[in-house]
């Protein structure tokens, strides 16, 4: 009888093990899908990838105190040849860099004598940029999270984002001179 109990126990153990193995063998499969793309958005400016925005000519008297601004000048940044929208990449992000050491703030771009003739650039004033319809000024320190551009489902669409630029004083004293500035735009795929 003892031999029979051991045989019965062994048989039951084998059946349980076979059942457990069968359920392990019928486990599901996890499929990973996705795609790696080449970043392809390009800026379409009025001169290749570059654009020029004339801000105008203003007297120093317009800037009587710190924070005074010239009228806003609208401009756009257009992206072409972008990838189509996907679940993994629904938008791209724009970041901006420009010198801000003289203005002392990341939201005011230094002015200089880049293209306008003159011996000395204006002082006490910088260039400010905001999204169209917004009052918050963009930072020129490469900060992320400022401007998102939704991608299109159509591969040939031009994606346009509208902005406003103006001069803004950071001092109670503004002196005359050229007031040019260069802003670099970067595209992040995140």
Kinemage of the C-alpha trace (Angstrom):
@kinemage 1
@onewidth
@group {chain A} dominant
@subgroup {mainchain}
@vectorlist {calphas} color= white
{ca unk a 1} P 0.000 0.000 0.000
{ca unk a 2} L 2.855 2.287 0.703
{ca unk a 3} L 4.168 1.852 -2.800
{ca unk a 4} L 0.760 2.733 -4.188
{ca unk a 5} L 0.533 5.936 -2.107
{ca unk a 6} L 3.918 7.083 -3.398
{ca unk a 7} L 2.914 6.295 -6.934
{ca unk a 8} L -0.382 8.137 -6.496
{ca unk a 9} L 1.381 11.131 -4.949
{ca unk a 10} L 3.959 11.162 -7.773
{ca unk a 11} L 1.233 10.963 -10.392
{ca unk a 12} L -0.716 13.848 -8.820
{ca unk a 13} L 2.462 15.931 -8.533
{ca unk a 14} L 3.294 15.264 -12.174
{ca unk a 15} L -0.242 16.276 -13.250
{ca unk a 16} L -0.027 19.535 -11.266
{ca unk a 17} L 3.408 20.299 -12.689
{ca unk a 18} L 2.222 19.569 -16.225
{ca unk a 19} L -0.779 21.840 -15.702
{ca unk a 20} L 1.432 24.646 -14.370
{ca unk a 21} L 3.869 24.225 -17.271
{ca unk a 22} L 1.009 24.284 -19.775
{ca unk a 23} L -0.248 27.592 -18.421
{ca unk a 24} L 3.286 29.026 -18.517
{ca unk a 25} L 3.747 27.857 -22.091
{ca unk a 26} L 0.502 29.548 -23.167
{ca unk a 27} L 1.613 32.967 -21.851
{ca unk a 28} L 0.998 36.047 -24.014
{ca unk a 29} L 3.527 37.945 -26.103
{ca unk a 30} L 4.331 41.630 -25.696
{ca unk a 31} L 4.905 43.347 -29.044
{ca unk a 32} L 6.921 46.570 -29.080
{ca unk a 33} L 6.290 48.889 -32.017
{ca unk a 34} L 7.632 52.281 -32.967
{ca unk a 35} L 9.836 54.086 -35.367
{ca unk a 36} L 13.034 56.088 -35.307
{ca unk a 37} L 12.887 59.087 -37.634
{ca unk a 38} L 15.323 61.636 -38.921
{ca unk a 39} L 14.452 65.101 -37.597
{ca unk a 40} L 13.288 66.898 -40.692
{ca unk a 41} L 11.507 70.175 -39.894
{ca unk a 42} L 13.180 73.147 -41.507
{ca unk a 43} L 12.572 76.831 -40.954
{ca unk a 44} L 11.357 78.586 -44.079
{ca unk a 45} L 12.419 82.223 -43.870
{ca unk a 46} L 12.477 85.117 -46.297
{ca unk a 47} L 16.155 84.327 -47.032
{ca unk a 48} L 16.547 80.547 -46.851
{ca unk a 49} L 16.334 79.631 -43.162
{ca unk a 50} L 16.794 83.251 -42.034
{ca unk a 51} L 14.306 86.105 -41.761
{ca unk a 52} L 14.583 89.837 -41.167
{ca unk a 53} L 11.995 91.691 -39.087
{ca unk a 54} L 12.189 95.515 -39.355
{ca unk a 55} L 11.269 96.872 -35.903
{ca unk a 56} L 11.223 100.509 -36.998
{ca unk a 57} L 12.876 103.763 -35.955
{ca unk a 58} L 11.858 105.467 -32.710
{ca unk a 59} L 13.053 108.527 -30.731
{ca unk a 60} L 14.688 108.047 -27.339
{ca unk a 61} L 11.798 110.065 -25.862
{ca unk a 62} L 9.479 107.052 -26.439
{ca unk a 63} L 11.394 105.282 -23.667
{ca unk a 64} L 10.948 107.745 -20.778
{ca unk a 65} L 11.148 105.087 -18.067
{ca unk a 66} L 12.103 101.449 -17.517
{ca unk a 67} L 9.610 99.085 -19.155
{ca unk a 68} L 8.444 101.438 -21.926
{ca unk a 69} L 7.865 99.607 -25.230
{ca unk a 70} L 7.663 100.435 -28.907
{ca unk a 71} L 4.628 99.196 -30.885
{ca unk a 72} L 4.531 95.433 -31.496
{ca unk a 73} L 5.671 94.195 -34.895
{ca unk a 74} L 4.131 90.882 -35.981
{ca unk a 75} L 6.258 88.160 -37.571
{ca unk a 76} L 5.980 84.412 -38.160
{ca unk a 77} L 8.190 81.368 -38.010
{ca unk a 78} L 7.219 78.792 -40.635
{ca unk a 79} L 8.274 75.135 -40.475
{ca unk a 80} L 8.283 72.976 -43.604
{ca unk a 81} L 9.144 69.341 -44.385
{ca unk a 82} L 8.135 68.216 -40.892
{ca unk a 83} L 7.287 64.603 -40.059
{ca unk a 84} L 3.581 63.814 -39.807
{ca unk a 85} L 2.006 63.591 -36.386
{ca unk a 86} L 2.163 60.250 -34.577
{ca unk a 87} L 1.279 59.032 -31.091
{ca unk a 88} L 4.965 59.234 -30.212
{ca unk a 89} L 5.581 62.631 -31.811
{ca unk a 90} L 2.552 64.910 -31.899
{ca unk a 91} L 4.435 68.213 -31.805
{ca unk a 92} L 7.826 69.862 -31.927
{ca unk a 93} L 9.159 72.511 -29.606
{ca unk a 94} L 10.910 75.775 -30.436
{ca unk a 95} L 13.634 77.201 -28.207
{ca unk a 96} L 15.400 80.539 -28.570
{ca unk a 97} L 18.865 81.837 -27.777
{ca unk a 98} L 20.305 85.342 -28.023
{ca unk a 99} L 22.800 87.481 -26.100
{ca unk a 100} L 21.240 88.983 -22.965
{ca unk a 101} L 24.277 90.030 -20.941
{ca unk a 102} L 23.765 93.798 -21.286
{ca unk a 103} L 20.027 93.721 -20.599
{ca unk a 104} L 20.569 91.509 -17.556
{ca unk a 105} L 17.388 89.499 -18.180
{ca unk a 106} L 16.740 86.384 -20.290
{ca unk a 107} L 13.587 87.986 -21.760
{ca unk a 108} L 15.345 90.989 -23.356
{ca unk a 109} L 17.786 90.486 -26.215
{ca unk a 110} L 20.841 92.732 -26.382
{ca unk a 111} L 20.919 95.214 -29.262
{ca unk a 112} L 24.015 95.780 -31.384
{ca unk a 113} L 25.279 97.125 -34.701
{ca unk a 114} L 24.787 93.931 -36.747
{ca unk a 115} L 23.486 95.517 -39.963
{ca unk a 116} L 22.537 99.104 -39.149
{ca unk a 117} L 25.445 101.496 -39.610
{ca unk a 118} L 26.649 103.396 -36.588
{ca unk a 119} L 29.575 103.531 -34.226
{ca unk a 120} L 27.803 102.570 -31.005
{ca unk a 121} L 24.650 100.562 -30.419
{ca unk a 122} L 21.736 102.051 -28.499
{ca unk a 123} L 21.837 101.508 -24.754
{ca unk a 124} L 19.125 100.999 -22.149
{ca unk a 125} L 16.870 99.107 -24.561
{ca unk a 126} L 16.510 95.473 -25.677
{ca unk a 127} L 14.316 93.440 -28.000
{ca unk a 128} L 11.371 91.526 -26.527
{ca unk a 129} L 9.401 88.753 -28.288
{ca unk a 130} L 6.119 87.106 -27.337
{ca unk a 131} L 3.695 84.677 -28.916
{ca unk a 132} L 0.907 86.475 -30.753
{ca unk a 133} L -1.935 87.184 -28.347
{ca unk a 134} L 0.223 86.537 -25.248
{ca unk a 135} L 1.871 89.039 -22.923
{ca unk a 136} L 4.511 86.704 -21.450
{ca unk a 137} L 7.909 87.380 -23.015
{ca unk a 138} L 9.960 84.535 -24.450
{ca unk a 139} L 13.257 83.655 -22.805
{ca unk a 140} L 16.397 83.717 -24.958
{ca unk a 141} L 18.336 81.226 -22.834
{ca unk a 142} L 17.307 78.022 -24.617
{ca unk a 143} L 14.501 77.329 -22.136
{ca unk a 144} L 12.152 74.524 -23.075
{ca unk a 145} L 8.386 74.564 -22.592
{ca unk a 146} L 7.742 77.965 -24.195
{ca unk a 147} L 6.491 77.241 -27.721
{ca unk a 148} L 4.981 73.976 -28.980
{ca unk a 149} L 4.053 73.511 -32.638
{ca unk a 150} L 1.526 70.715 -33.349
{ca unk a 151} L 2.534 68.504 -36.264
{ca unk a 152} L 0.117 67.960 -39.131
{ca unk a 153} L -1.297 64.713 -40.523
{ca unk a 154} L -0.406 66.013 -44.008
{ca unk a 155} L 3.298 65.789 -44.944
{ca unk a 156} L 3.314 68.919 -47.150
{ca unk a 157} L 1.718 71.328 -44.656
{ca unk a 158} L 3.536 74.493 -43.576
{ca unk a 159} L 3.330 74.965 -39.814
{ca unk a 160} L 3.222 78.651 -38.930
{ca unk a 161} L 3.551 80.196 -35.472
{ca unk a 162} L 2.904 83.919 -35.029
{ca unk a 163} L 4.899 86.209 -32.750
{ca unk a 164} L 5.249 89.902 -31.882
{ca unk a 165} L 8.531 91.754 -31.371
{ca unk a 166} L 9.212 95.214 -29.942
{ca unk a 167} L 11.856 97.314 -28.228
{ca unk a 168} L 11.595 97.516 -24.456
{ca unk a 169} L 13.648 99.719 -22.156
{ca unk a 170} L 15.460 98.213 -19.177
{ca unk a 171} L 16.740 101.575 -17.950
{ca unk a 172} L 15.334 105.053 -17.349
{ca unk a 173} L 17.964 106.346 -19.772
{ca unk a 174} L 18.019 105.168 -23.397
{ca unk a 175} L 20.682 106.432 -25.777
{ca unk a 176} L 20.455 106.584 -29.568
{ca unk a 177} L 22.202 104.148 -31.903
{ca unk a 178} L 21.647 101.027 -33.977
{ca unk a 179} L 19.360 98.522 -32.270
{ca unk a 180} L 19.767 95.236 -34.172
{ca unk a 181} L 19.622 91.751 -32.659
{ca unk a 182} L 19.922 88.127 -33.726
{ca unk a 183} L 17.742 85.378 -32.250
{ca unk a 184} L 18.613 81.744 -32.945
{ca unk a 185} L 15.663 79.348 -33.214
{ca unk a 186} L 16.150 75.653 -32.436
{ca unk a 187} L 13.707 72.799 -33.077
{ca unk a 188} L 13.406 70.043 -30.461
{ca unk a 189} L 11.728 66.729 -31.196
{ca unk a 190} L 10.372 65.710 -27.775
